[in-house]
Amino acid sequence: MLRHAIQRLILAIPVMFGVLLIGFLLMQVVPTDPATVRAGPTATPDVIAAIRADLGLDEPLYKQFGLYVWRLLHGDLGSSIINNVPVSQELGATIGPTLELMFASLFWSIPLGILLGTLAGYWRGSLIDRTIMAISVAGVSVPVFFLGLVLIWFVGFQWQWLPFTGRAGPIWTLDGMLSLILPAVTLGGVFIGPVARMTRTAVLDVLSADHVRTARAKGLTERLVVMRHALRNALVPVITLIGLQIGFLLGGAVVTETVFSWPGVGRLAVGAILSSDFPMAQGTIIVLSMGFIVINLTVDVLYAALDPRIRGA
């Protein structure tokens, strides 16, 4: 198990380097000049040139990238061009709300998706199965921003049940919990469909396996057969899908945080890109990419834990 995790961790290093390189090059093709943004619209060419030299923008690209990686290795993400605040400070203030939003959305969507998929697979072809699959298809088809806007209009604006703008406080306070409900429902709502469909397919395959028939022949109750013998083996492909979907959930978090004005990394990334704050944008790209890599590494380890055949691969 440890060897498998170390191998996956080593493979993540070149992936992270590629992300850094691509993110750096993408910032270079943006037509806006960071020196002009920092100097302001009324700055003279001499002032802009001095700022370019101070930021190292007059150096060749390969040298700029080398200096950028060197600073990253020393924990220096640079400073914001807009407000001159260290990028690490801004990211430190926004990572917490993003993690709160993601964990809150996964807390209810993953168990519900697995439950619905298990029920649909067990009662295959019934009205329950068709209803759950219809809900799953609808959940996959509805965009995140549309679901968020619908919840804002009805739950937040028309009925005024829950707040829908910003983060009212820490998650351990009542106001913080109430302000988290709508964004978490929005982000987790698009997660239920894929999990339910994959669980249904996996449960159908496992229920027809020999070891499940043997368990029934021994006189075990249907609850034990489904929970202990069928669902455990069916979770292997489901966990893989969950890991991939959590990675894509980071992209959904960007949209959700923008719609609900949630002060997370996604909203910070959108603001940095719109204002041409390149150091801040690169910092958010690094954080989101590292989150994606860590999630996939965790999924690989869990996959090996559930399926011993993977450990020797």
C-alpha positions in Angstrom: 0.0 0.0 0.0 2.7 2.5 1.0 4.8 1.6 -2.1 1.7 2.2 -4.3 1.1 5.6 -2.7 4.7 6.6 -3.2 4.7 5.6 -6.8 1.6 7.7 -7.4 3.1 10.6 -5.6 6.2 10.5 -7.7 4.1 10.5 -10.9 2.3 13.6 -9.6 5.5 15.7 -9.7 5.8 16.0 -13.5 2.1 16.6 -13.7 2.4 19.5 -11.4 5.4 20.9 -13.3 3.4 20.7 -16.5 0.5 22.6 -14.9 3.0 25.3 -13.8 4.4 25.6 -17.3 1.0 25.7 -19.0 -0.4 28.2 -16.5 2.7 30.4 -16.9 2.5 30.4 -20.7 -1.3 31.1 -20.7 -0.6 34.2 -18.6 1.9 35.3 -21.2 -0.5 35.3 -24.1 -3.0 37.5 -22.4 -2.8 40.9 -24.2 -2.8 42.9 -20.9 0.6 44.1 -19.6 1.0 43.5 -15.8 3.3 46.5 -15.6 0.6 48.7 -17.2 -2.0 47.4 -14.7 0.2 48.1 -11.7 1.3 51.6 -13.0 -2.2 52.8 -13.8 -3.7 54.3 -16.9 -1.9 57.7 -16.5 1.6 56.3 -16.0 4.4 57.4 -18.4 6.3 54.9 -20.5 9.4 55.4 -18.3 7.4 54.4 -15.2 6.0 51.4 -17.0 9.5 50.3 -18.1 10.8 50.7 -14.6 8.0 48.5 -13.2 8.6 45.9 -16.0 12.2 45.7 -14.9 11.3 45.5 -11.3 8.9 42.6 -12.0 11.4 40.9 -14.2 9.1 41.1 -17.2 12.0 42.3 -19.5 13.8 39.0 -19.2 13.4 36.1 -21.6 10.5 33.8 -21.0 12.7 30.8 -20.0 14.4 33.0 -17.4 11.1 34.3 -16.1 9.8 30.8 -15.7 13.0 29.6 -14.0 12.8 32.5 -11.5 9.1 31.8 -11.0 9.7 28.1 -10.2 12.7 29.1 -7.9 10.4 31.4 -5.9 7.8 28.7 -5.7 10.3 26.2 -4.3 11.0 28.8 -1.6 7.3 29.3 -0.8 7.1 32.7 -2.5 3.9 33.0 -4.6 4.5 36.7 -5.3 2.3 39.7 -4.5 -0.9 40.9 -6.0 -0.5 43.5 -8.8 -3.7 45.2 -7.8 -3.4 45.7 -4.0 0.3 44.6 -3.4 -0.9 41.9 -0.8 1.1 38.6 -0.8 -0.7 36.0 -2.8 -0.2 33.4 -0.1 -2.1 35.7 2.3 -5.1 36.0 0.0 -5.1 32.3 -0.7 -4.9 31.5 3.0 -8.0 33.5 3.6 -10.0 31.8 0.8 -9.0 28.1 1.0 -11.0 27.6 4.1 -14.4 28.8 2.6 -13.7 26.7 -0.5 -13.0 23.5 1.6 -16.1 24.2 3.6 -18.2 24.4 0.5 -16.8 21.3 -1.1 -17.0 19.1 2.1 -20.6 20.4 2.8 -21.7 19.5 -0.8 -20.0 16.0 -0.7 -21.4 15.3 2.9 -24.9 14.9 1.6 -24.6 14.2 -2.1 -22.3 11.1 -2.0 -24.4 9.1 0.5 -27.6 10.1 -1.3 -26.2 9.2 -4.7 -25.0 5.8 -3.5 -28.3 5.1 -1.8 -30.3 6.1 -4.9 -28.1 4.0 -7.1 -28.3 1.0 -4.8 -32.1 1.2 -4.7 -32.3 1.6 -8.5 -30.0 -1.4 -9.1 -31.9 -3.6 -6.6 -35.3 -2.8 -8.0 -34.2 -2.8 -11.6 -37.0 -2.0 -14.1 -39.4 -0.9 -11.4 -41.0 2.6 -11.0 -38.4 3.4 -8.3 -35.6 2.6 -10.8 -37.1 4.7 -13.6 -37.8 7.7 -11.2 -34.2 7.6 -9.8 -32.7 7.4 -13.3 -34.9 10.3 -14.5 -33.7 12.4 -11.5 -30.1 11.4 -12.3 -30.3 12.4 -15.9 -31.9 15.7 -14.9 -29.2 16.3 -12.4 -26.4 15.7 -15.0 -28.1 17.9 -17.5 -28.8 21.0 -15.4 -25.9 23.5 -15.3 -24.5 24.5 -12.0 -25.3 28.2 -12.5 -28.9 27.5 -13.5 -29.6 25.4 -10.4 -28.0 28.1 -8.3 -30.0 30.9 -9.8 -33.3 28.9 -9.4 -32.5 28.3 -5.7 -31.6 31.9 -5.2 -34.8 33.1 -6.8 -37.2 30.8 -5.0 -35.6 29.8 -1.7 -33.6 33.0 -1.1 -35.6 35.8 -2.8 -39.2 34.7 -3.1 -39.6 32.6 0.1 -36.7 34.2 2.0 -35.9 31.0 3.8 -32.1 31.1 3.6 -29.4 33.8 2.9 -27.9 33.6 -0.6 -25.2 36.2 -0.7 -21.7 35.8 0.8 -20.5 33.9 3.9 -22.2 35.2 7.0 -19.6 33.6 9.4 -17.6 30.5 10.3 -19.3 27.2 9.7 -19.6 26.4 13.4 -22.0 29.4 13.8 -25.7 29.3 13.0 -25.4 32.2 10.4 -22.4 30.4 8.8 -24.3 27.2 8.5 -27.4 28.9 7.0 -25.4 30.8 4.4 -23.6 27.5 3.4 -26.8 25.5 2.7 -27.7 27.0 -0.7 -24.2 26.9 -2.2 -23.7 23.3 -0.9 -27.0 22.2 -2.3 -26.2 23.8 -5.7 -22.7 22.3 -5.9 -23.8 18.8 -4.6 -26.9 18.7 -6.7 -25.0 18.1 -9.9 -22.9 15.4 -8.2 -25.8 13.0 -7.3 -26.6 12.0 -10.9 -23.3 10.5 -11.9 -22.8 8.7 -8.6 -26.3 7.2 -8.7 -25.9 6.0 -12.3 -22.5 4.4 -11.7 -23.7 2.8 -8.4 -26.7 1.3 -10.2 -24.5 -0.2 -12.9 -22.0 -1.6 -10.4 -24.7 -3.0 -8.2 -26.4 -4.7 -11.1 -23.1 -6.4 -12.1 -22.3 -7.5 -8.5 -25.8 -8.8 -7.7 -25.4 -11.4 -10.4 -22.0 -12.6 -9.2 -21.4 -16.0 -7.8 -20.4 -14.9 -4.3 -23.7 -13.0 -3.9 -25.7 -16.1 -4.9 -23.6 -18.1 -2.4 -24.4 -15.6 0.3 -28.1 -15.9 -0.4 -27.8 -19.7 -0.4 -26.3 -19.6 3.1 -29.6 -17.9 4.3 -28.3 -14.4 4.9 -30.8 -11.6 4.9 -31.2 -9.4 1.9 -29.9 -6.5 3.8 -26.6 -8.3 4.7 -26.3 -9.6 1.1 -26.7 -6.1 -0.4 -24.7 -4.1 2.1 -21.9 -6.5 2.9 -21.4 -8.6 -0.2 -22.8 -6.5 -3.1 -22.3 -2.9 -2.2 -18.7 -3.3 -0.9 -17.5 -4.7 -4.2 -19.6 -2.3 -6.2 -17.9 0.7 -4.5 -14.6 0.1 -6.4 -15.7 1.8 -9.7 -17.9 4.2 -7.8 -15.0 5.6 -5.8 -13.0 6.0 -9.0 -15.9 8.1 -10.5 -16.3 10.0 -7.2 -12.6 11.0 -7.4 -12.9 12.2 -10.9 -16.1 14.0 -10.2 -14.6 15.7 -7.2 -11.8 17.0 -9.4 -14.4 18.5 -11.8 -16.2 19.7 -8.7 -13.4 22.3 -8.3 -14.6 23.8 -11.6 -18.1 23.8 -10.4 -17.0 25.5 -7.2 -15.7 28.4 -9.3 -19.1 29.0 -10.8 -21.0 28.4 -7.5 -18.7 30.8 -5.6 -19.3 33.4 -8.3 -23.1 33.0 -8.3 -23.4 33.1 -4.5 -20.5 35.6 -3.9 -18.8 33.0 -1.7 -15.3 34.2 -0.7 -13.4 31.1 -1.9 -10.5 30.4 -4.2 -12.8 30.1 -7.3 -14.2 33.6 -6.9 -10.7 34.9 -6.2 -9.5 33.3 -9.4 -12.3 34.9 -11.5 -11.6 38.3 -10.0 -7.8 37.9 -10.6 -8.3 37.0 -14.2 -10.8 39.7 -14.9 -8.5 42.3 -13.3 -5.3 40.9 -15.0 -3.7 40.2 -11.6 -1.3 37.6 -13.0 0.4 36.5 -9.8 -2.9 36.0 -8.0 -4.3 34.1 -11.0 -1.3 31.9 -11.1 -1.5 31.3 -7.4 -5.2 30.2 -7.7 -4.3 27.9 -10.6 -1.6 26.2 -8.5 -4.0 25.7 -5.5 -6.8 24.3 -7.7 -4.4 22.0 -9.6 -2.8 20.7 -6.4 -6.3 20.0 -5.0 -7.1 18.0 -8.2 -3.8 16.0 -7.9 -4.3 15.3 -4.1 -7.8 14.1 -4.8 -6.7 11.7 -7.5 -3.9 10.5 -5.3 -6.3 9.8 -2.5 -8.6 7.9 -4.9 -5.7 5.8 -6.1 -4.9 4.8 -2.6 -8.5 4.0 -1.7 -8.8 2.0 -5.0 -5.9 -0.1 -3.9 -7.4 -0.6 -0.4 -10.6 -1.9 -1.9 -9.1 -4.0 -4.7 -5.8 -5.8 -3.6 -5.1 -6.6 -7.2 -4.2 -3.0 -7.9 -1.4 -2.9 -5.2 0.9 -5.1 -7.2 0.3 -3.2 -10.4 
